């Protein structure tokens, strides 16, 4: 029996006569609990249900994630039906990006195989490059599932967990219900080694990018002075452009960021998204208790590793700790230089335009570091 939304609303008030006593609702987005929905009377804006959406008495169940083997089996069904193969690295990449989240697995593969022009040629294999293109397009277009994810970020109980996670600070006294809520929705998962982590790399990419969309939309016109004549990225020119941007626009743009604790991070990421502008990538790493956020900007032959830290009141200067931490991050990237950006959020500091400066430093392992105090 198929019931439309209007029939559900009209029939709900007639229970228990002339209407089903029990209904199973099945959603596909994966980031919305059915208890979050409300039924509204046509003539009133207030919900006609007090608690759960459809007076759910039993459970709101979530389809579990696929295993790596199940993800591979699903993808190979496409090969069996069409003859189009996935390369071994593409199969691995789908699992790596999605960690088996059902909607993401299907959406990513569908976009690679049916939406991208190269993927529609059944004589050509689905490569890791196509999978990455599909992932990027999904995020940029904010497809339904990811748009719901962005909507969730506005909820106070979600913010209480995600904001310190992105800032790299401890969760503190965040209620257990808030943490369990994000785990139950598949937003986060409890890592086997302990601690909460974002459920998969796509979500990990979406969270800060969605939060940076406000500052990004608020950016002024910026000329790409960071490019050489041949279109390649000039890191020194990029540093000069960022310092000028931050001195002039940093303070007003901080107010456009939805999460105050990481407002500087979000404004910087908005600026860097303008830099890459579809011709490069910006990767992020963050974790509860790490005390930092790491960024990797890739543009053509240039790879630039950055670490972001915040200096709060009653804390020591984070420079020494940041240099040591940055050593580990740059070692993983295979780089011998990088940027350490220290955002000074202490009270009674000079204006941003006056205190923003940079100097050279050497890390404990001998790497050449540009230190930016902003």
N, C-alpha and C positions, 0 to 999 in steps of 0.2 A: 504494500500500500504506500503510495507516494503522497506526502502531505506538503503543501507549500507553506511558506512562512505565514501568509495571511490566514490560511486554514488553521494553522497551529494557534495563532493568536485568537482567532474567533472561537475555536473549540475549547480552548483551555478553561475559560470561565464556565463551561457547561459540564465539566467533570463533576461527578462520575457517570453521568448519563450522556448518551449520544456522542461519546468521544473516548478514544483509547485511554485506558487507565495507566498503561506503561508504554513509553516510547524510548527507543534507543537512537541517540543522535551520534553520527559519525562525522568527525571533522578531519580535514587533511592537512591543515597548516602546521600543527604540531607545536605551536607556541601560544595556543589560546586554550585555557581550561574552560569547559562548558559552564562551569559555575560562574564565570565572569559575565555571561550573557544575561540580559534582562528582557522581560516582555513588557511592552508599554501599551496601555489602552489608547485607542485612536484619538479620543478627545482629551487625553491628559498626557503631560510630559513625564509624570512620575511613573515608575514601574509598578505594575500590579502584583508583582511578587516581592516578598520581603527578603528572602534569603537567596537560595540558589536559583539559577535561571529558570529551570523548568521543574523546580521543587525536586531536584535529584536527591533520592533517598539512599541510593546504594553507593556507587562509585563513579568517578570520572576517570576513565582508564586511558592510558597513553600507549600507543603501539611502540613496542621496544625497538631499539636500533638493530639493523642487520649486522651480522658478523661479517668479517672480511670474506669468508667463503660464500656467504649468502649474497653479498654485494657482487662478487665476481660471477656467481651463477646467474643473477638477474641480468647483468650486462651481456653475458654470453647468450642469453635468450635472443637478444637483438641480432647477434651474429648468426644464430641458427635460423632466424626468420628471414634475414635479408642477405646473408653472406658477407656483410661488412664486418671486418675484424677490428678489435681494439688491440693496439700494441700492448706489450707487457707493461711498459711504463705508464701507459694511459690507464690501464686497469688499476695499477697501484695508486695512481694519482687520484682517482675517484674515491678510493677508500681513504686515502690520506686527508683529502679535503673535507669529506663528509663524516668520517667515522661511522658510516652506516646509517645516518639519520635518513629515514625512509623518503621524506619529501625531497631532501637535497639530492639524494642519489638519483631519483627519477628525474628531477628538474634539470640537473646538471647533464645527465646523459641525453635527455630529450633535446636540450638546447644544442649540444654538440652534434647530435646525429640528424636533427631535423630543422634547426633554425639557422645554423651557420652554413654559409654557401658551400664551403669545402667539405663539411660533414654530410651534405646531402648527396654527394657523389659516392654511391655504394662501392665503386671500384677502388676508392681510396680508404685507407685505414683511419680509424679515429686515433689521433696522436695525443701525446701529453700537451702539446701546444694548443690543440683544439679544446681540450678540457680546460686549460687555463683561460683561454679566450671566453669560453662559456661561463666560467666562474666570474670573471671580471664583468661581463655583460649583465649577469644576474644581479650583481651588487649595484652597479651603476643605475640599472633600470628600476631597482627596488621592487622586484617582483613580489607578488602577494605575500608569500611566506616571510620574506625578509622585511617587507613593510610592516607586517604585524610585529616582527621582532623590534623594529624601531619604535613602534607605538608602545611596546612594553617598557622601553627604557624611560618613559615618562612617569611610570608608577613609582611612588615613594618607596615601596618595599623592594622594588628592583634596584632603584638608585642606591639604597642603603648598602647593597652588596656590590654592585658594579662600580660605583665611584671609587671606593678604596682599592678595589682590585686593579683598576686602571692606574691609580696613583701608586700602586705598589706598597700600600700600607696595610696594616692588620685590620681585620674586620671589627675588632673590639666587641662591643655589646650588641651586635646585630642579632635580633631574635632568631631562634631556631626555625620558627615558622617561615620567616623570610627566606632563609637559606634553603629549606626544604622545598619551598614554592618554586624556586628557580631550578632546582634539581628535578622536581616532578614534571616540569614543563619541558625538560630536555635542554634548557638554556645552559646549565652548568652540569658538571659531573664531579663526583668525588674521585680524585686520582688514587690509584692503587698505592702510591708512595705517601699518600696523605695530602689533605688540603683540597680546596675547591679550585677547579680549572674550568675554562670555557669549553663547552662540549666538543667543538670541532674547529678547525682552522677557518672555515667560512664565517662562522659566528664570531670568531676572534677578530677577523678582519672587519666585519660589519659593525661591531659595537663602537669602536672609536670613530669609524668613518661616518656613521649616522650622527653621532654626537657632534662631529666637526662640521656638519652640513650648515648649521646656523652661522658660525663664523665664516665659512666658505662663501655662503651667499652674501655676507656682509662685506666681503673684501672689496677694496677700491680697485680701480684699474691699475695693473702693474705691468710695466714693460719688461720683457724677458731679457734683462741685461746680463743674466747669468749664462747666456749662450755665446759660444765662440762663432766666428764667421761661418764655419762649416756645420753649425748646428749642434755641435757637441757641448757637453756641460762643462763649465769652468767653475770648480769648487771655490776658488778665491773670490770670483765675482759673485757667486751665490752667497757667500758669507757677507760680503759688502751689501748686497741687496737685502738680505734678511735683517741686518743691523739697522739699516735705514728704515725698513718697513716697521720693525719693532719699536724704534724710537718714536715714529710718527703715529702709528696706528695701534700699537699694542694695547694701551690702556682702554681706549673706547671699544675695541673688539672683545676684550675680556667679558664685557657685559652681555655679549651675544651667545656665550657658551652656556649650555644648560646645566652643566655640572661645575660648581664653583671651584671645588678642590683641584680639578684638572683643567681649569680654563686656559692656562698658558699652553698646556700640551695641545689642546684642541685648536687654539689659534695658530700655533706653529704647524700642526698637521694640515690645517686649511691652506696655509701659505705653501707648504710643500706639495699639496695636491695641485695647486696652480702651477707649480714648477714642472711636475711630471706631465700633467695635462694630456694623458693618454699615450705619451711617448716613453714613459718609464713606469716604475712601480715603487710603491712605498709600503714596506713590510713593518709590522709592529710585533714586539714581544713584551709581555707584562705578566706579572704574577703577584698574588697576595704576599706581602711581607718582603718583597724584593727591594723596596725602597726606590724604584726607578721604573722608567719605561724606555725601551730601546727601539730605535728606528733604523731601518736600512733603506736608503734611497738608491735605486738602480736606474741609471739613465745612460743608454748606450754602453760604452766601455767603462763608464765611471760607476764605482760602488762606494757609497759614503755611509759609514756607520756613525750613529749618534746615540748618546745617552742623555736622558732628561731626568733631572732631579729637582726637588723643591726644598728650599731652605725656609723652615718655619721658625717661629719664635721659640726660645729656650732650647734650640738645637745648635750643635757645633757646625762650623763651616763644612759642608758636604764634599768639598773638593777632594780630599785625600781618599775618601771612600769611593767617590765617583771615578777617580782615575784607576783605582784597583779593579772596580767592577767593569769598567770599560775595557780593560785589558782582556778580560775573559770573553766579552762579547766580540771584540775585534778579532781575537784568536779564532773564534768559531767562523768568522767571515773570511779569514785568511788575509786580513788587512794589517798594515803597520802604521796606520794613522786614522784619526777620527775626530769627532767633535764631542765635547762635554758641555751641555747647556744647563746652567744653574739658574733656576727661577727664584728670585728672592721675594718671598711673600711675608717677610717680617713686617711688623708694624713700624710706622714712623720712618720709612725709608725715603730717600730722595725720589723725585718723579722718575718714571721709566726712561724718559728721554735723557736724563742726566746720568743715571747709574748704569745704563747699558754700555758694556765695553767687552773687549776680548783680549786675550793674551795667549802666548804659547806656553806649553808645559810638556814635561816628559813623564810618561806613565812608569810605574814600578818595573815593567818589563821592557822599557826603552822605546815605547811607541811615541810618535810625535802627535800631540793632542792640541787642538784649538779649544781653549776654554772660553765660553761665552757666559758672561754674567748679565742676566736680563731682569 
